[in-house]
Amino acid sequence: MLVRSHGDQALLSNFVITPMAFLGGTFFPVDRLPEWARLAVDLIPLTHASRTIRQAFLGQTVDVWRLVLLAIMGLLAFLIAVSLTRKAVD
């Protein structure tokens, strides 16, 4: 509801989604980042999704708490989206 054109969507992608992909541990291990950066990276949902997918793919035990955290983050994002949509309609 906040994006008015395709150009705005590209800006959103360039400044939000792309950095999340790079910082979320998708392309490199976040274990080598400084402690303060690792704390910030743990706030990115893609970090937990990447780790969970990697664990499942490698046959490791999937951390259930990451799945719970992803569900909570998804619920919060959904509630924010509903709120923004209601404001845009009004």
N, C-alpha and C positions, 0 to 999 in steps of 0.2 A: 504494500500500500504506500510505501514511502518512495518507491522507485517510479519515476514518471516517464522514463524513456529508456531505450536500449543503451544509450550513452551512460545514463546513470547506473544501469545494471553493470556495465563494464567497469565503471569506477568502483562499485561495491566489490566486484570480483577481484580487481587489482589490489585494493587496499585492505580487504578483509579476508577473503577466502584463500588467496594465494599465499599470504604470509602464514595463515593457519596451517596450510599444507606443508610448508617448509619447516615451521617451528614445531609442528606436532609430532615429529619423529617419523614421518612417512618416508623420508629420503635418507635420513642419517640418524644414528642413535643419539638420544638426548642425554645419555649418561655422561657425555664429555662436556656438557655445558656447565658453566659455573652454578653454584648452589642457588643463587638468586634467580637465575634464568630458568632453572628447572622448576622452581616454585611457580613462576609465571606460566611456564609451558603446561603445568598440570591444570591450569584453569581452562585450557583449550580442549573442547570435547574430542577433537580429532586425535589428540594424544592418546586418550584412553581407547578410542575405537581402533587405532592402529596397533596398539599393544595387544588388545584382545584378539584382533584378527591374526596377528603374527603368532600369538600363543596357540590359537586353534589350528593354524596352518602347520605349525611345527610339532603338533601332537602334544603340546604341554598342557598342564592344567590351566584352564581359563579362570582368571580371578573374578569371582562372582561380584565382589564389591565394585569392580570397574563397571560391570553391567548395571548394577544398582545406581552408581553415580551417573552413568550415561542416561538411564531412564529419568533420573531427577533433573538432569540438565535439559533433556528433551521436553519434559513436562514444563519446566520454567520457560523455555523458548516458545512452547506452544501457548502458554498463558500470556506471554508478552505479545505474541502475534495476534491473539484474539483481542487483546486490549487495544493494540494499534489499529486493527481493522475496525473495531467499534468506533474509535475516535475519528477515523477517516470517513466512515459512513455518516456520522453525525454532522 
